[in-house]
Amino acid sequence: MTTTRLARAATAVAVFTMISRLLGLAREIVMAGSYGTTAATDGFVDALLLVNLVAAVVLYAVITVVIPTFAAERERTNEQSAWQLVWAYAAWVSLALIAMTAFIAIFPQVPTALYHLDPTRAAITAQLVRIMAPALLLQGIAALLTALLQIYNKFAVPAAVGIAFNVGIIVGIIVGRGSIGIEAAAWGVSIGALLQVLLQMPQFLRLRRGVQLKPVFTHPGLTAVLITSIPVAVASVLQQINSFTDKLFASSLEAGRVTALQYANSLGAAPRAALLMPVLMPLFPFVAKLIAEGRDDEALRGIDRINGLLALTAVPAGFLIALYATETTQLLLGRGQCGEVCVHQTATPLAWYALATLGAFLTMFLNRALAAAHLQREILVATVVSVVVTIVLDLILLQPLAQGGIALASLLGIYLNVAIYLWYLRRRFPGFNLKGLARQQGRIILCGVICVMVALGANQIWPTDGLKSPALIAPLLTKVALALVAYVVAARFFARPELRDVVRITKALFHRQRPSIPA
């Protein structure tokens, strides 16, 4: 694959990923307006998590195992044998998915029991799990198709599956909310999963014509590949544990809190979709290349610059969303069935999720940097420690702060993860300057504090408490604009190198040049 085609594929993946996440936010907006926060919506969120958790584990394991397995077998023997091995692996994964889907469809009470719900919510959740059961199989097939297409160096269509999934749910809600209620959203999940398969199947069938293969269930290397999949799947499960425990603990609260937590999480993740991918996508490959080539000093300078860029974009987004958590929730969700109680329940955890934006940005980049340095074991250790600490904090903060305590625990867990990653990075690269990083981040956070102070002053002139759309839009946008101007002015004094890098990279992207990491 040529460099030009690889760059185009990376751009397409970034664009489709961003659109998918923004559609995920749109899905929550439609959901909130249609259903609000109720026991029924809690059941939907819990059921969707069970289906998506299995799908996420399968996707991660399949892509992580299939692509290197194919490459290694092709190098060791030939391409025909490599395809037979992958085909046999896919056949057994498909059988496992069929069995799991059938079991969940027949006995939905079994996975539902994991939440320890009251009888009413348990019955709703079990019914929704049964409706969504086909989505488990369909998303598994979509994951297999994604891996097989990536073997062909086809990345754009697989990257668009999230768009298809969210469109299916949105259409299902809009079409059926008036007649079958929350079940419309559940049917939308299965429709969205079907669309994921239909989207990828034509391209796969076209590419498949050049490979003469029949379905097989055996191969000399199959056992080794299946054994290799086990630790990969375990690692993926660990990454999903906190999502499950958050819903589990929120399920012990009054009805509607699980849904409010989900809404807040989606709103808090919006900056990652809008800002993180455009900043990280064109820059990280350069750092990975430098690490692979052993050019550690240059890689460290790149890491330092990217940390600054991420902070410069994450700090104002996180601080302002936290400050205007109620207004943000009211503007995006406060309509239809999402009334004052729904807005209040969502805004509290949203403030904590927003303050975790900087940590989330740094975590994603540092995770990739450690992976580029072949420190996968260290990443796993950091994940386990962060998961355990977050669960303990959930238990401590749940009663005094309700769903807000769960969000605060997530915030603390994210920044703990950042700290562990930095420690491992310092151990791998002795020249990595932690004190310099602290000074850099402190300068940018100071700019964020100035931004918030200006916003607080503007609040005295244009109070927005209690306002609803459309009256909320003009004053809120005015205050945010003033705060961002203050942030940029402060950055010219306290974060001049990072601001200069943002301008340079933005110009390079608009002129279709390859942005470089400044020395």
Kinemage of the C-alpha trace (Angstrom):
@kinemage 1
@onewidth
@group {chain A} dominant
@subgroup {mainchain}
@vectorlist {calphas} color= white
{ca met a 1} P 0.000 0.000 0.000
{ca thr a 2} L 1.512 3.339 -1.061
{ca thr a 3} L 2.059 6.223 1.359
{ca thr a 4} L -0.541 8.304 -0.477
{ca arg a 5} L -3.189 5.580 -0.252
{ca leu a 6} L -2.325 5.006 3.419
{ca ala a 7} L -2.722 8.722 4.144
{ca arg a 8} L -6.069 8.771 2.340
{ca ala a 9} L -7.228 5.709 4.269
{ca ala a 10} L -6.182 7.291 7.570
{ca thr a 11} L -8.075 10.465 6.695
{ca ala a 12} L -11.192 8.497 5.727
{ca val a 13} L -11.037 6.491 8.960
{ca ala a 14} L -10.704 9.673 11.023
{ca val a 15} L -13.607 11.360 9.235
{ca phe a 16} L -15.928 8.363 9.491
{ca thr a 17} L -14.995 7.842 13.139
{ca met a 18} L -15.789 11.465 13.912
{ca ile a 19} L -19.133 11.284 12.080
{ca ser a 20} L -19.980 8.059 13.897
{ca arg a 21} L -19.322 9.581 17.302
{ca leu a 22} L -21.279 12.703 16.484
{ca leu a 23} L -24.161 10.492 15.356
{ca gly a 24} L -23.810 8.686 18.676
{ca leu a 25} L -24.378 12.034 20.353
{ca ala a 26} L -27.344 12.673 18.054
{ca arg a 27} L -28.702 9.260 19.055
{ca glu a 28} L -28.664 10.307 22.724
{ca ile a 29} L -30.379 13.592 21.866
{ca val a 30} L -33.175 11.752 20.037
{ca met a 31} L -33.364 9.209 22.862
{ca ala a 32} L -33.657 11.873 25.543
{ca gly a 33} L -36.336 13.797 23.686
{ca ser a 34} L -38.319 10.641 22.991
{ca tyr a 35} L -38.115 8.859 26.358
{ca gly a 36} L -36.403 11.040 29.000
{ca thr a 37} L -34.935 9.195 32.004
{ca thr a 38} L -37.143 6.340 33.187
{ca ala a 39} L -36.980 2.711 34.247
{ca ala a 40} L -37.597 1.755 30.614
{ca thr a 41} L -34.640 3.801 29.358
{ca asp a 42} L -32.483 2.302 32.110
{ca gly a 43} L -33.422 -1.118 30.763
{ca phe a 44} L -32.429 -0.080 27.253
{ca val a 45} L -29.048 1.284 28.373
{ca asp a 46} L -28.307 -1.875 30.372
{ca ala a 47} L -29.356 -4.182 27.525
{ca leu a 48} L -27.385 -2.225 24.936
{ca leu a 49} L -24.290 -2.367 27.111
{ca leu a 50} L -24.481 -6.175 27.293
{ca val a 51} L -24.751 -6.473 23.510
{ca asn a 52} L -22.080 -3.872 22.809
{ca leu a 53} L -19.711 -5.338 25.391
{ca val a 54} L -19.688 -8.721 23.652
{ca ala a 55} L -19.401 -7.039 20.248
{ca ala a 56} L -16.491 -4.866 21.422
{ca val a 57} L -14.608 -7.868 22.804
{ca val a 58} L -15.146 -9.828 19.584
{ca leu a 59} L -14.110 -6.885 17.389
{ca tyr a 60} L -10.947 -6.215 19.393
{ca ala a 61} L -9.951 -9.875 19.586
{ca val a 62} L -10.715 -10.661 15.938
{ca ile a 63} L -8.863 -7.662 14.506
{ca thr a 64} L -5.936 -8.080 16.897
{ca val a 65} L -5.553 -11.786 16.061
{ca val a 66} L -6.676 -12.210 12.436
{ca ile a 67} L -4.502 -9.631 10.692
{ca pro a 68} L -1.108 -10.651 12.186
{ca thr a 69} L -2.098 -14.328 11.924
{ca phe a 70} L -2.797 -13.962 8.219
{ca ala a 71} L 0.485 -12.118 7.630
{ca ala a 72} L 2.532 -14.669 9.580
{ca glu a 73} L 0.943 -17.702 7.892
{ca arg a 74} L 1.354 -16.176 4.445
{ca glu a 75} L 5.026 -15.541 5.161
{ca arg a 76} L 5.545 -19.028 6.608
{ca thr a 77} L 3.675 -21.007 3.935
{ca asn a 78} L 1.583 -19.272 1.265
{ca glu a 79} L -1.463 -17.063 0.818
{ca gln a 80} L -3.817 -20.008 0.225
{ca ser a 81} L -2.921 -21.522 3.594
{ca ala a 82} L -3.251 -18.139 5.278
{ca trp a 83} L -6.783 -17.730 3.945
{ca gln a 84} L -7.711 -21.257 5.032
{ca leu a 85} L -6.501 -20.506 8.562
{ca val a 86} L -8.430 -17.251 8.757
{ca trp a 87} L -11.508 -18.907 7.258
{ca ala a 88} L -11.403 -21.719 9.831
{ca tyr a 89} L -10.966 -19.207 12.662
{ca ala a 90} L -13.906 -17.153 11.371
{ca ala a 91} L -16.059 -20.300 11.141
{ca trp a 92} L -15.523 -21.209 14.798
{ca val a 93} L -16.041 -17.634 15.964
{ca ser a 94} L -19.304 -17.561 13.992
{ca leu a 95} L -20.497 -20.811 15.594
{ca ala a 96} L -19.715 -19.423 19.045
{ca leu a 97} L -21.645 -16.253 18.251
{ca ile a 98} L -24.646 -18.233 16.992
{ca ala a 99} L -24.706 -20.318 20.177
{ca met a 100} L -24.371 -17.230 22.377
{ca thr a 101} L -27.075 -15.369 20.483
{ca ala a 102} L -29.476 -18.298 20.737
{ca phe a 103} L -28.837 -18.671 24.471
{ca ile a 104} L -29.397 -14.970 25.160
{ca ala a 105} L -32.547 -14.879 23.022
{ca ile a 106} L -34.017 -17.901 24.826
{ca phe a 107} L -32.804 -17.047 28.336
{ca pro a 108} L -32.430 -13.232 28.487
{ca gln a 109} L -32.959 -13.360 32.239
{ca val a 110} L -29.483 -14.859 32.688
{ca pro a 111} L -27.404 -11.859 31.481
{ca thr a 112} L -29.988 -9.480 32.953
{ca ala a 113} L -29.393 -10.993 36.386
{ca leu a 114} L -25.869 -9.538 36.346
{ca tyr a 115} L -27.366 -6.125 37.171
{ca his a 116} L -29.335 -7.260 40.279
{ca leu a 117} L -32.312 -5.130 39.204
{ca asp a 118} L -35.704 -4.791 40.854
{ca pro a 119} L -38.417 -6.958 39.246
{ca thr a 120} L -39.858 -4.160 37.090
{ca arg a 121} L -36.583 -3.059 35.556
{ca ala a 122} L -35.401 -6.679 35.287
{ca ala a 123} L -38.454 -7.611 33.206
{ca ile a 124} L -38.003 -4.581 30.906
{ca thr a 125} L -34.301 -5.253 30.461
{ca ala a 126} L -34.828 -8.962 29.729
{ca gln a 127} L -37.375 -8.163 27.024
{ca leu a 128} L -35.048 -5.628 25.422
{ca val a 129} L -32.115 -8.057 25.589
{ca arg a 130} L -34.213 -10.621 23.692
{ca ile a 131} L -35.019 -8.071 20.974
{ca met a 132} L -31.355 -7.046 20.698
{ca ala a 133} L -29.984 -10.603 20.709
{ca pro a 134} L -29.676 -10.764 16.886
{ca ala a 135} L -27.475 -7.669 17.060
{ca leu a 136} L -24.886 -9.689 18.960
{ca leu a 137} L -24.504 -12.144 16.082
{ca leu a 138} L -24.712 -9.445 13.428
{ca gln a 139} L -22.100 -7.244 15.102
{ca gly a 140} L -19.831 -10.272 15.438
{ca ile a 141} L -20.171 -10.946 11.704
{ca ala a 142} L -19.501 -7.255 11.050
{ca ala a 143} L -16.315 -7.531 13.141
{ca leu a 144} L -15.157 -10.513 11.065
{ca leu a 145} L -15.875 -8.624 7.848
{ca thr a 146} L -13.937 -5.645 9.186
{ca ala a 147} L -10.870 -7.801 9.860
{ca leu a 148} L -11.092 -9.540 6.475
{ca leu a 149} L -11.438 -6.243 4.598
{ca gln a 150} L -8.472 -4.793 6.453
{ca ile a 151} L -6.406 -7.743 5.234
{ca tyr a 152} L -7.179 -6.381 1.763
{ca asn a 153} L -6.058 -2.918 2.982
{ca lys a 154} L -9.638 -1.658 2.846
{ca phe a 155} L -10.252 0.656 5.794
{ca ala a 156} L -12.808 3.283 4.808
{ca val a 157} L -15.939 1.106 4.621
{ca pro a 158} L -15.189 -0.753 7.900
{ca ala a 159} L -14.701 2.623 9.584
{ca ala a 160} L -18.240 3.618 8.578
{ca val a 161} L -19.982 0.768 10.428
{ca gly a 162} L -20.535 2.991 13.461
{ca ile a 163} L -22.473 5.391 11.269
{ca ala a 164} L -24.734 2.573 10.072
{ca phe a 165} L -25.306 1.358 13.632
{ca asn a 166} L -26.307 4.772 14.987
{ca val a 167} L -28.507 5.511 11.975
{ca gly a 168} L -30.378 2.243 12.583
{ca ile a 169} L -31.094 3.158 16.208
{ca ile a 170} L -32.159 6.717 15.372
{ca val a 171} L -34.505 5.528 12.627
{ca gly a 172} L -35.934 2.839 14.893
{ca ile a 173} L -36.708 5.388 17.624
{ca ile a 174} L -38.255 7.938 15.284
{ca val a 175} L -40.436 5.383 13.493
{ca gly a 176} L -41.623 3.332 16.462
{ca arg a 177} L -41.502 5.504 19.585
{ca gly a 178} L -45.168 6.429 19.354
{ca ser a 179} L -46.447 2.883 18.875
{ca ile a 180} L -44.154 0.459 20.731
{ca gly a 181} L -42.240 2.781 23.060
{ca ile a 182} L -38.762 1.821 24.190
{ca glu a 183} L -38.859 -1.409 22.172
{ca ala a 184} L -38.469 0.771 19.073
{ca ala a 185} L -34.957 1.666 20.239
{ca ala a 186} L -34.166 -2.018 20.810
{ca trp a 187} L -35.335 -2.953 17.320
{ca gly a 188} L -33.225 -0.058 16.063
{ca val a 189} L -30.150 -1.725 17.601
{ca ser a 190} L -30.777 -4.908 15.627
{ca ile a 191} L -31.484 -2.892 12.475
{ca gly a 192} L -28.266 -0.947 12.956
{ca ala a 193} L -26.268 -4.147 13.392
{ca leu a 194} L -27.800 -5.546 10.190
{ca leu a 195} L -26.816 -2.359 8.369
{ca gln a 196} L -23.218 -2.883 9.552
{ca val a 197} L -23.147 -6.236 7.770
{ca leu a 198} L -24.936 -5.015 4.641
{ca leu a 199} L -22.564 -2.058 4.363
{ca gln a 200} L -19.445 -4.236 4.256
{ca met a 201} L -20.730 -7.311 2.440
{ca pro a 202} L -20.686 -5.975 -1.165
{ca gln a 203} L -17.056 -4.882 -0.959
{ca phe a 204} L -16.064 -8.156 0.683
{ca leu a 205} L -17.820 -10.225 -1.995
{ca arg a 206} L -16.082 -8.267 -4.753
{ca leu a 207} L -12.659 -8.793 -3.213
{ca arg a 208} L -13.436 -12.402 -2.326
{ca arg a 209} L -13.753 -13.421 -5.990
{ca gly a 210} L -9.990 -13.514 -6.401
{ca val a 211} L -9.522 -16.109 -3.639
{ca gln a 212} L -10.646 -19.670 -4.382
{ca leu a 213} L -11.682 -20.995 -1.002
{ca lys a 214} L -14.333 -23.245 0.452
{ca pro a 215} L -15.548 -22.955 4.050
{ca val a 216} L -13.323 -25.048 6.330
{ca phe a 217} L -13.262 -25.791 10.046
{ca thr a 218} L -9.775 -27.216 10.420
{ca his a 219} L -6.217 -26.049 9.877
{ca pro a 220} L -2.908 -27.136 11.449
{ca gly a 221} L -2.407 -23.697 12.993
{ca leu a 222} L -5.977 -23.188 14.232
{ca thr a 223} L -5.456 -24.387 17.812
{ca ala a 224} L -2.533 -22.032 18.361
{ca val a 225} L -4.543 -19.099 17.021
{ca leu a 226} L -7.526 -19.883 19.257
{ca ile a 227} L -5.230 -20.095 22.276
{ca thr a 228} L -3.676 -16.747 21.316
{ca ser a 229} L -7.150 -15.208 21.239
{ca ile a 230} L -7.778 -15.940 24.916
{ca pro a 231} L -5.432 -13.351 26.511
{ca val a 232} L -6.412 -10.815 23.852
{ca ala a 233} L -10.079 -11.291 24.728
{ca val a 234} L -9.284 -11.056 28.452
{ca ala a 235} L -7.499 -7.740 27.891
{ca ser a 236} L -10.513 -6.452 25.971
{ca val a 237} L -12.871 -7.549 28.759
{ca leu a 238} L -10.743 -5.636 31.273
{ca gln a 239} L -11.128 -2.511 29.172
{ca gln a 240} L -14.924 -2.899 29.297
{ca ile a 241} L -15.279 -3.644 33.009
{ca asn a 242} L -15.689 -0.049 34.159
{ca ser a 243} L -18.499 0.544 31.656
{ca phe a 244} L -20.340 -2.415 33.148
{ca thr a 245} L -19.662 -1.548 36.801
{ca asp a 246} L -20.793 2.048 36.220
{ca lys a 247} L -24.169 0.764 34.995
{ca leu a 248} L -24.273 -1.882 37.725
{ca phe a 249} L -23.780 0.622 40.534
{ca ala a 250} L -26.103 3.186 38.961
{ca ser a 251} L -28.781 0.474 38.767
{ca ser a 252} L -28.891 0.477 42.569
{ca leu a 253} L -30.135 4.072 42.488
{ca glu a 254} L -33.649 5.235 41.653
{ca ala a 255} L -35.009 4.735 38.160
{ca gly a 256} L -33.580 7.001 35.476
{ca arg a 257} L -30.093 7.426 36.958
{ca val a 258} L -28.523 4.824 34.634
{ca thr a 259} L -29.864 6.704 31.630
{ca ala a 260} L -28.754 10.081 33.003
{ca leu a 261} L -25.242 8.691 33.476
{ca gln a 262} L -25.254 7.425 29.883
{ca tyr a 263} L -26.412 10.792 28.538
{ca ala a 264} L -23.716 12.579 30.538
{ca asn a 265} L -21.047 10.178 29.325
{ca ser a 266} L -22.033 10.759 25.705
{ca leu a 267} L -22.049 14.546 26.093
{ca gly a 268} L -18.721 14.463 27.925
{ca ala a 269} L -17.169 12.361 25.164
{ca ala a 270} L -18.200 14.823 22.430
{ca pro a 271} L -14.900 16.787 22.547
{ca arg a 272} L -13.034 13.573 21.807
{ca ala a 273} L -15.006 13.146 18.608
{ca ala a 274} L -14.745 16.768 17.555
{ca leu a 275} L -11.183 17.589 18.651
{ca leu a 276} L -9.080 14.553 19.558
{ca met a 277} L -9.141 12.630 16.277
{ca pro a 278} L -8.346 15.651 14.042
{ca val a 279} L -5.384 16.567 16.275
{ca leu a 280} L -4.068 13.068 16.939
{ca met a 281} L -4.675 11.405 13.558
{ca pro a 282} L -2.082 13.303 11.482
{ca leu a 283} L 0.575 13.484 14.214
{ca phe a 284} L 0.798 10.164 16.028
{ca pro a 285} L 2.166 8.166 13.039
{ca phe a 286} L 5.227 10.418 13.000
{ca val a 287} L 5.986 9.706 16.652
{ca ala a 288} L 5.432 5.972 16.152
{ca lys a 289} L 7.823 6.035 13.192
{ca leu a 290} L 10.512 7.823 15.221
{ca ile a 291} L 10.200 5.302 18.060
{ca ala a 292} L 10.376 2.387 15.635
{ca glu a 293} L 13.543 3.827 14.075
{ca gly a 294} L 15.206 4.287 17.471
{ca arg a 295} L 15.292 8.083 17.214
{ca asp a 296} L 14.355 8.505 20.863
{ca asp a 297} L 15.354 12.160 21.298
{ca glu a 298} L 13.236 13.242 18.342
{ca ala a 299} L 10.363 11.019 19.513
{ca leu a 300} L 10.452 12.630 22.973
{ca arg a 301} L 10.293 16.085 21.446
{ca gly a 302} L 7.316 14.921 19.401
{ca ile a 303} L 5.617 13.476 22.488
{ca asp a 304} L 6.176 16.733 24.355
{ca arg a 305} L 4.670 18.754 21.517
{ca ile a 306} L 1.648 16.502 21.106
{ca asn a 307} L 0.967 16.590 24.866
{ca gly a 308} L 0.911 20.370 24.587
{ca leu a 309} L -1.377 20.342 21.560
{ca leu a 310} L -3.799 17.959 23.226
{ca ala a 311} L -3.891 20.060 26.386
{ca leu a 312} L -4.391 23.270 24.423
{ca thr a 313} L -7.525 21.824 22.783
{ca ala a 314} L -8.821 19.779 25.732
{ca val a 315} L -8.575 22.360 28.522
{ca pro a 316} L -11.019 24.999 27.227
{ca ala a 317} L -13.471 22.355 26.013
{ca gly a 318} L -13.454 20.503 29.327
{ca phe a 319} L -13.511 23.581 31.551
{ca leu a 320} L -16.335 25.335 29.713
{ca ile a 321} L -18.537 22.238 29.435
{ca ala a 322} L -18.048 21.649 33.173
{ca leu a 323} L -18.907 25.274 33.970
{ca tyr a 324} L -21.967 25.221 31.713
{ca ala a 325} L -22.977 21.611 32.319
{ca thr a 326} L -26.601 22.508 33.021
{ca glu a 327} L -26.853 24.841 30.027
{ca thr a 328} L -25.174 22.297 27.751
{ca thr a 329} L -27.565 19.560 28.851
{ca gln a 330} L -30.554 21.871 28.522
{ca leu a 331} L -29.513 23.000 25.044
{ca leu a 332} L -28.830 19.509 23.663
{ca leu a 333} L -31.262 17.283 25.574
{ca gly a 334} L -33.823 19.533 27.247
{ca arg a 335} L -36.844 18.943 25.069
{ca gly a 336} L -39.701 16.492 24.745
{ca gln a 337} L -39.603 13.917 27.548
{ca cys a 338} L -36.309 15.234 28.971
{ca gly a 339} L -37.585 17.838 31.403
{ca glu a 340} L -36.077 19.620 34.392
{ca val a 341} L -35.386 16.442 36.382
{ca cys a 342} L -33.744 14.754 33.386
{ca val a 343} L -31.530 17.806 32.787
{ca his a 344} L -30.486 18.041 36.443
{ca gln a 345} L -29.700 14.326 36.728
{ca thr a 346} L -27.540 14.508 33.600
{ca ala a 347} L -25.739 17.791 34.301
{ca thr a 348} L -24.194 16.655 37.595
{ca pro a 349} L -22.124 13.760 36.202
{ca leu a 350} L -21.486 15.714 32.983
{ca ala a 351} L -19.447 18.280 34.918
{ca trp a 352} L -17.095 15.550 36.179
{ca tyr a 353} L -16.864 13.847 32.795
{ca ala a 354} L -16.002 17.201 31.213
{ca leu a 355} L -13.168 17.814 33.676
{ca ala a 356} L -11.766 14.418 32.648
{ca thr a 357} L -11.376 15.611 29.023
{ca leu a 358} L -7.675 16.450 29.363
{ca gly a 359} L -6.964 13.103 31.016
{ca ala a 360} L -8.907 11.239 28.326
{ca phe a 361} L -6.947 12.989 25.575
{ca leu a 362} L -3.597 12.234 27.186
{ca thr a 363} L -4.583 8.645 27.997
{ca met a 364} L -5.405 7.829 24.381
{ca phe a 365} L -2.169 9.314 23.050
{ca leu a 366} L 0.094 7.861 25.758
{ca asn a 367} L -1.522 4.450 25.283
{ca arg a 368} L -0.551 4.531 21.610
{ca ala a 369} L 2.927 5.829 22.405
{ca leu a 370} L 3.536 2.966 24.845
{ca ala a 371} L 2.205 0.471 22.299
{ca ala a 372} L 4.598 1.891 19.693
{ca ala a 373} L 7.404 1.295 22.216
{ca his a 374} L 6.263 -2.367 22.597
{ca leu a 375} L 5.093 -1.899 26.189
{ca gln a 376} L 1.824 -3.841 25.876
{ca arg a 377} L 2.314 -5.596 29.195
{ca glu a 378} L 2.723 -2.254 30.933
{ca ile a 379} L -0.473 -1.011 29.284
{ca leu a 380} L -2.310 -4.065 30.629
{ca val a 381} L -0.961 -3.499 34.154
{ca ala a 382} L -1.994 0.152 34.059
{ca thr a 383} L -5.468 -0.849 32.851
{ca val a 384} L -5.940 -3.386 35.645
{ca val a 385} L -4.797 -0.954 38.346
{ca ser a 386} L -7.017 1.849 37.027
{ca val a 387} L -10.042 -0.446 36.744
{ca val a 388} L -9.668 -1.731 40.299
{ca val a 389} L -9.137 1.736 41.783
{ca thr a 390} L -12.107 3.133 39.851
{ca ile a 391} L -14.394 0.378 41.146
{ca val a 392} L -13.267 1.044 44.736
{ca leu a 393} L -13.916 4.754 44.272
{ca asp a 394} L -17.334 3.961 42.783
{ca leu a 395} L -18.268 2.121 45.959
{ca ile a 396} L -17.005 4.960 48.163
{ca leu a 397} L -18.618 7.823 46.232
{ca leu a 398} L -21.871 6.187 45.100
{ca gln a 399} L -24.010 6.882 48.167
{ca pro a 400} L -22.978 10.476 48.920
{ca leu a 401} L -22.922 11.671 45.290
{ca ala a 402} L -25.182 9.164 43.430
{ca gln a 403} L -24.459 9.060 39.687
{ca gly a 404} L -22.179 12.085 40.111
{ca gly a 405} L -19.955 9.914 42.331
{ca ile a 406} L -19.598 7.353 39.540
{ca ala a 407} L -18.508 10.092 37.139
{ca leu a 408} L -16.049 11.492 39.698
{ca ala a 409} L -14.597 8.008 40.186
{ca ser a 410} L -14.100 7.752 36.424
{ca leu a 411} L -12.308 11.104 36.412
{ca leu a 412} L -9.918 10.009 39.165
{ca gly a 413} L -9.329 6.663 37.448
{ca ile a 414} L -8.478 8.370 34.149
{ca tyr a 415} L -5.893 10.663 35.720
{ca leu a 416} L -4.420 7.737 37.657
{ca asn a 417} L -4.064 5.949 34.318
{ca val a 418} L -2.263 8.988 32.908
{ca ala a 419} L 0.122 9.014 35.866
{ca ile a 420} L 0.963 5.319 35.443
{ca tyr a 421} L 1.481 5.742 31.700
{ca leu a 422} L 3.848 8.659 32.333
{ca trp a 423} L 5.813 6.606 34.829
{ca tyr a 424} L 6.227 3.783 32.327
{ca leu a 425} L 7.151 6.267 29.607
{ca arg a 426} L 9.812 7.782 31.871
{ca arg a 427} L 11.190 4.327 32.610
{ca arg a 428} L 11.341 3.457 28.893
{ca phe a 429} L 12.798 6.836 27.892
{ca pro a 430} L 15.073 8.142 30.670
{ca gly a 431} L 15.333 11.472 28.831
{ca phe a 432} L 11.607 12.119 29.201
{ca asn a 433} L 11.234 15.311 31.271
{ca leu a 434} L 8.334 14.915 33.709
{ca lys a 435} L 8.991 18.277 35.358
{ca gly a 436} L 8.944 19.947 31.970
{ca leu a 437} L 5.640 18.245 31.174
{ca ala a 438} L 4.181 19.427 34.497
{ca arg a 439} L 5.247 23.007 33.763
{ca gln a 440} L 3.792 22.799 30.259
{ca gln a 441} L 0.451 21.436 31.427
{ca gly a 442} L 0.380 23.920 34.307
{ca arg a 443} L 0.810 26.855 31.905
{ca ile a 444} L -2.057 25.644 29.757
{ca ile a 445} L -4.298 24.960 32.756
{ca leu a 446} L -3.587 28.524 33.923
{ca cys a 447} L -4.931 29.725 30.570
{ca gly a 448} L -8.011 27.594 31.244
{ca val a 449} L -8.476 29.187 34.658
{ca ile a 450} L -8.356 32.652 33.068
{ca cys a 451} L -10.908 31.473 30.510
{ca val a 452} L -13.252 30.311 33.291
{ca met a 453} L -12.831 33.564 35.230
{ca val a 454} L -13.922 35.560 32.177
{ca ala a 455} L -16.894 33.201 31.728
{ca leu a 456} L -17.878 33.679 35.389
{ca gly a 457} L -17.720 37.437 34.912
{ca ala a 458} L -19.896 37.154 31.818
{ca asn a 459} L -22.396 35.146 33.857
{ca gln a 460} L -23.072 38.255 35.925
{ca ile a 461} L -24.026 40.166 32.778
{ca trp a 462} L -25.869 37.395 30.894
{ca pro a 463} L -27.221 34.879 33.412
{ca thr a 464} L -28.446 31.729 31.714
{ca asp a 465} L -29.716 29.750 34.702
{ca gly a 466} L -33.228 28.538 33.996
{ca leu a 467} L -33.247 29.549 30.334
{ca lys a 468} L -34.384 27.111 27.676
{ca ser a 469} L -33.884 26.931 23.931
{ca pro a 470} L -34.002 29.060 21.861
{ca ala a 471} L -33.588 31.870 24.415
{ca leu a 472} L -30.504 30.089 25.803
{ca ile a 473} L -28.548 29.981 22.544
{ca ala a 474} L -27.491 33.627 22.052
{ca pro a 475} L -26.278 34.435 25.588
{ca leu a 476} L -24.542 31.086 26.016
{ca leu a 477} L -22.681 31.355 22.705
{ca thr a 478} L -21.701 34.942 23.537
{ca lys a 479} L -20.227 33.943 26.889
{ca val a 480} L -18.382 30.962 25.411
{ca ala a 481} L -16.976 33.155 22.625
{ca leu a 482} L -15.696 35.729 25.117
{ca ala a 483} L -14.152 33.004 27.251
{ca leu a 484} L -12.396 31.451 24.244
{ca val a 485} L -11.024 34.845 23.184
{ca ala a 486} L -9.634 35.271 26.693
{ca tyr a 487} L -8.138 31.784 26.456
{ca val a 488} L -6.352 32.554 23.194
{ca val a 489} L -5.033 35.867 24.571
{ca ala a 490} L -3.771 34.092 27.692
{ca ala a 491} L -2.177 31.388 25.531
{ca arg a 492} L -0.234 34.057 23.642
{ca phe a 493} L 1.486 34.861 26.933
{ca phe a 494} L 1.645 31.533 28.763
{ca ala a 495} L 1.460 28.874 26.025
{ca arg a 496} L 3.042 30.557 23.025
{ca pro a 497} L 4.908 27.446 21.683
{ca glu a 498} L 1.779 25.279 21.791
{ca leu a 499} L -0.368 27.990 20.185
{ca arg a 500} L 2.215 28.427 17.434
{ca asp a 501} L 2.163 24.675 16.775
{ca val a 502} L -1.637 24.680 16.482
{ca val a 503} L -1.512 27.463 13.892
{ca arg a 504} L 1.263 25.711 11.960
{ca ile a 505} L -0.482 22.339 11.869
{ca thr a 506} L -3.849 23.872 10.980
{ca lys a 507} L -2.293 25.662 8.008
{ca ala a 508} L -0.579 22.459 6.906
{ca leu a 509} L -3.831 20.501 7.025
{ca phe a 510} L -5.752 23.115 5.024
{ca his a 511} L -2.992 23.210 2.415
{ca arg a 512} L -2.994 19.391 2.184
{ca gln a 513} L 0.593 19.199 3.429
{ca arg a 514} L 1.886 16.583 5.790
{ca pro a 515} L 2.117 18.246 9.226
{ca ser a 516} L 5.421 17.631 10.960
{ca ile a 517} L 6.351 17.495 14.588
{ca pro a 518} L 8.269 20.665 15.366
{ca ala a 519} L 11.772 20.132 16.701
